[in-house]
Amino acid sequence: MATVTPDNLGKAVGEVLQTFAHSVETSVDASAIETGKKTAQILKKTSPVKKYGKNAGKYAKGWSTKKTKKGEVYVYNKTDYNLTHLLEYGHRVVSHGKDTGKKTRANPHIASAEQFAQKEFVDSVTLKIQH
């Protein structure tokens, strides 16, 4: 470790802060990727599964993650993205263009995975920064 004099104190503090900032940024990125992958795995296990037909299980298997150029990590359904809202909240049944007056039951599976991800991300970043 180098000796710090009053003349180079500012430079030394700046270097320590820069190293810390890089460490935090690396921890946040790693935690985001790890949390995204874990969340996608949870969704694969908890998503409703169609048990028959050519698309059996396709929705549940379709969960994946993507990291953008900005460093954001998304968990999304790459095969049936248009079903997420309908399955999570339920929807009106339309047959031959007419509303039947019936509603499908909601099958909440995304909200619990989102709550897990929020807690997991914070816990993971905190743990990485502390070590």
C-alpha positions as CSV (number, residue, x, y, z in Angstrom):
1,M,0.0,0.0,0.0
2,A,1.3,3.4,-0.9
3,T,1.9,6.2,1.6
4,V,-0.7,8.9,1.4
5,T,0.5,12.5,2.0
6,P,-1.7,15.6,2.3
7,D,-0.7,16.5,-1.2
8,N,-2.0,13.3,-2.8
9,L,-4.9,12.6,-0.4
10,G,-7.5,13.7,-3.0
11,K,-6.1,11.5,-5.7
12,A,-5.9,8.5,-3.3
13,V,-9.5,9.0,-2.2
14,G,-10.6,9.3,-5.8
15,E,-8.9,6.0,-6.7
16,V,-10.6,4.2,-3.8
17,L,-14.0,5.6,-4.8
18,Q,-13.4,4.7,-8.5
19,T,-12.5,1.1,-7.5
20,F,-15.6,0.9,-5.2
21,A,-17.9,2.3,-8.0
22,H,-16.5,-0.3,-10.4
23,S,-17.1,-3.1,-7.8
24,V,-20.7,-1.9,-7.3
25,E,-21.4,-1.8,-11.0
26,T,-20.0,-5.3,-11.5
27,S,-22.0,-6.6,-8.6
28,V,-25.2,-5.0,-9.9
29,D,-24.7,-6.4,-13.4
30,A,-23.9,-9.9,-12.1
31,S,-26.8,-9.9,-9.7
32,A,-29.2,-8.8,-12.4
33,I,-28.2,-11.6,-14.7
34,E,-28.3,-14.2,-11.9
35,T,-31.7,-13.0,-10.7
36,G,-33.1,-12.9,-14.2
37,K,-32.1,-16.5,-14.8
38,K,-33.5,-17.7,-11.5
39,T,-36.8,-15.9,-12.1
40,A,-37.1,-17.4,-15.6
41,Q,-36.5,-20.9,-14.0
42,I,-39.3,-20.2,-11.4
43,L,-41.6,-19.1,-14.2
44,K,-40.9,-22.3,-16.1
45,K,-42.0,-24.3,-13.1
46,T,-45.0,-22.2,-12.0
47,S,-46.5,-21.3,-15.4
48,P,-49.7,-23.0,-16.5
49,V,-49.1,-25.9,-18.8
50,K,-51.4,-26.9,-21.7
51,K,-51.4,-30.7,-21.5
52,Y,-52.6,-31.6,-24.9
53,G,-52.1,-30.5,-28.5
54,K,-49.1,-29.5,-30.6
55,N,-48.4,-26.6,-28.3
56,A,-48.4,-28.6,-25.0
57,G,-46.0,-27.0,-22.5
58,K,-44.8,-24.4,-25.0
59,Y,-45.8,-21.4,-22.9
60,A,-44.1,-22.7,-19.7
61,K,-40.9,-23.6,-21.6
62,G,-40.7,-20.2,-23.3
63,W,-39.4,-18.1,-20.4
64,S,-36.0,-16.5,-21.0
65,T,-33.8,-13.6,-20.2
66,K,-32.3,-10.8,-22.3
67,K,-29.7,-8.2,-21.4
68,T,-29.9,-5.0,-23.4
69,K,-27.1,-2.7,-24.4
70,K,-28.0,-0.4,-21.6
71,G,-27.4,-3.3,-19.1
72,E,-31.0,-3.9,-18.3
73,V,-32.1,-7.5,-17.8
74,Y,-35.5,-8.6,-19.0
75,V,-37.4,-11.8,-18.2
76,Y,-39.9,-12.5,-21.0
77,N,-41.7,-15.2,-22.7
78,K,-40.2,-15.7,-26.1
79,T,-42.7,-18.1,-27.5
80,D,-46.1,-16.9,-26.2
81,Y,-45.6,-13.3,-25.0
82,N,-49.2,-12.5,-26.0
83,L,-50.6,-14.9,-23.4
84,T,-48.8,-13.6,-20.3
85,H,-51.5,-11.0,-19.4
86,L,-54.4,-13.2,-20.4
87,L,-53.2,-16.1,-18.2
88,E,-52.1,-13.9,-15.3
89,Y,-55.4,-12.0,-15.0
90,G,-57.9,-14.1,-16.8
91,H,-60.0,-12.8,-19.7
92,R,-63.4,-12.7,-21.3
93,V,-64.3,-15.7,-23.6
94,V,-65.1,-14.7,-27.1
95,S,-66.5,-17.4,-29.5
96,H,-67.0,-16.7,-33.2
97,G,-66.5,-13.0,-32.6
98,K,-69.1,-12.8,-29.8
99,D,-68.6,-12.3,-26.1
100,T,-70.0,-15.4,-24.4
101,G,-70.4,-13.6,-21.0
102,K,-67.9,-16.1,-19.5
103,K,-64.5,-15.3,-18.0
104,T,-61.5,-17.6,-17.7
105,R,-60.1,-17.9,-14.2
106,A,-56.9,-16.0,-13.5
107,N,-53.8,-18.1,-13.1
108,P,-51.3,-15.7,-11.3
109,H,-47.8,-16.9,-11.8
110,I,-45.9,-13.8,-12.8
111,A,-46.6,-11.6,-9.8
112,S,-45.0,-14.1,-7.3
113,A,-41.9,-14.5,-9.6
114,E,-41.6,-10.7,-9.7
115,Q,-41.8,-10.4,-5.9
116,F,-39.0,-13.0,-5.7
117,A,-36.9,-11.2,-8.2
118,Q,-37.2,-7.9,-6.4
119,K,-36.1,-9.4,-3.1
120,E,-33.4,-11.6,-4.6
121,F,-31.8,-8.8,-6.6
122,V,-31.5,-6.5,-3.5
123,D,-30.2,-9.4,-1.4
124,S,-27.7,-10.5,-4.0
125,V,-26.3,-7.0,-4.6
126,T,-26.0,-6.3,-0.9
127,L,-24.2,-9.6,-0.3
128,K,-21.8,-9.0,-3.2
129,I,-21.0,-5.5,-2.1
130,Q,-20.3,-6.5,1.5
131,H,-17.8,-9.1,0.4
